[in-house]
Amino acid sequence: MFQQRVGWRWPSLSLQTRLCWAGFLFVLPALLHLIVFKFYPMVEAFRLSFYKYDLMTPPVFHGVENYKTVWNNPLFHQSFWVSVKYMFGVSVPEWFLAFALALLLNRGMPGRPVIRLAYFFPIAMSQIVVALVWKFMYNPLGVVNTLLGAVGIGRINWLATEQSALPALILIGIWRGIPLFGVIYLAGLQSIPKEYHEAATVDGAGPWQSLRHVTIPLLTPTILFVMVMSLLSAMKVFLNPLVMTEGGPNGTTRVLPYFIYETAFAYHRMGEAAAASMVLFAFAFALTLIQLRLLRRGGVE
Amino acid sequence: MSSRALSLWGGRLLTILTIAGIGVTLLPYFWMLSSSLKTSSEVFELPVRWLPREPQWSNYPAALSRGAFGVYFFNSAVVALAVMAGNLLVCSLAGYGLAKFRFPYRELSFRAILSTLMLPLEIVLVPTFLVVRGLGLVNSYGGLIIPLAVDAFGIFLMRQYIKDLPDSLIEAARLDGCSERGIFWRIILPNCKPALGALALLTFRDNWDQFLWPLIVASKDTLKTFPLGLAQMEGIDSAAYHEIMAIAVIAMIPTAIIFLFFQRAFVRGIALSGLKE
């Protein structure tokens, strides 16, 4: 570009510099905000995880004591596994069901816009509304038991029974997540040019072969995105256990964020909470790294 | 049966399945609406009563008088709208800067921004609280709003969308002597309506019912958001489900309106921003 307009070298350079600054200034507010409210707190959390701190008295350096305490706390191990079970229990069915939903909604059928609207409407619903409705439905006298009673299954106190409380929350998570991930898949499906499928059909591919050899390979980035997003959002679940079960019965629904919240703001053990946060962060970090790896590999193909 | 007829019936079966799925998806909301209009004895009546004998509209004022719900809803609206405005502005600025300008460390900035997706509030809860306390913002609207006002997902969404806008649009305006600020307001923003719609819907939904953050940062009753009020009410009297459902229905209205208003933009915004990269 410079060589082409030698005579205009100075004005063009100054425009270049001006644009450089303009671009930087456009990004600056976001960067400043993230430094104050994400990066600094992250560094602070790391530092705090080596201190004993109760919000009232000044922090005292504590070495790796917090990590030891957390590691030796059976409740932490329980919480960790509850979180893992919840994450995979919610995400894995979501991956398949949301994909199936997107395929169904991508077909030509009468009333398609209305049908799509009906499926996407729940995306707009807030979490607390979802939590309260389901708590009501899971009530021992509630509609879930009534409907199951009709097919001869006895009354279960879903949220107060150790075996059923976590599965009950997982079911809500799946039901809640499908529409959003369905939209994302549908957007992906619509971005595949029709000619590809037509070409596959001309070559004699049936619907299954077309799905396996055309749709899925082209959708790989979307699929990976949905996989990681669903895991990360399941990792953050907090409101449902708090409102519906208070982490019970017997800690069977006390997910890791709930454990951190309790340690910090109910017991005022900030250092230990920070140490537990570091474990949660390591978890999120590993997941994201795996996604980047897979994406890069997917992108090469 | 010929294979043609088979695929016709298969197609019809799939359509029926699709429509049946709507029932599963929407049934809880229907149940909430219907229960909010029942008497307390109808709520758990057997066999299932799908519709109230006579709609009890008085449940709504009765439920609202169970707490300072006027104040709680007002606070939620303030938080949701302010956080939404913050995200729309800051994320589109940053998205534009990252998509259409070259400056040193641009890629690094973008990666740093994206990396904060791994740092949800749940992970940095304690130190974020300490930052807000240090700034003297505990128990204030500022404390409720400012930490949430920018989210990396919004920046990612806007960048992806703006990247696909033609450069010629911007260059033409620049040649016409339009200032950089003018280009942003008059060229970029009007051309990103679908992405802005999607972002508006998602941030409003996620912040209208903020729970964890207000729980920690707002202990004053006058600053509570409605989910805190609801949780409180639920703790007091868990038998009053018809009234709790009435509040839930009211809580649903703003997000439902925003959805119906933005749904086109929303689906298109997600589709066009592509989620590639």
Interface residues (C-beta under 8 A of the other chain):
Chain A: R18 L19 C20 W21 A22 G23 F24 L25 F26 V27 P29 A30 L31 H33 L34 V36 F37 K38 F39 Y40 P41 M42 E44 A45 L48 L101 L104 L105 R107 M109 P110 I115 R116 L117 A118 Y119 F120 F121 P122 I123 A124 M125 S126 Q127 I128 V129 V130 L132 V133 W134 K135 F136 M137 N139 L141 G142 V143 T146 L147 W175 I178 P179 V183 I184 L186 A187 G188 Q190 S191 P221 T222 F225 L232 K236 F238 L239 L242 V243 P257 I260 Y261 A264 F265 M270 A273 A274 S277 L280 F281 A284 F285 T288 L295
Chain B: G11 L14 T15 L17 T18 I19 G21 I22 V24 T25 L26 P28 Y29 W31 M32 S35 F44 L46 P47 V48 V90 C91 L93 A94 Y96 G97 L98 K100 F101 R102 F103 P104 R106 S109 A112 I113 T116 L117 M118 L119 P120 E122 I123 V124 L125 V126 P127 T128 L130 V131 I146 P147 A149 V150 A152 I155 E180 F184 L201 R205 W208 D209 F211 L212 I216 F226 P227 L230 A231 E234 Y241 I244 M245 A248 A251 M252 T255 A256 I258 F259 Q263 F266 V267 I270 A271 G274 L275 K276 E277
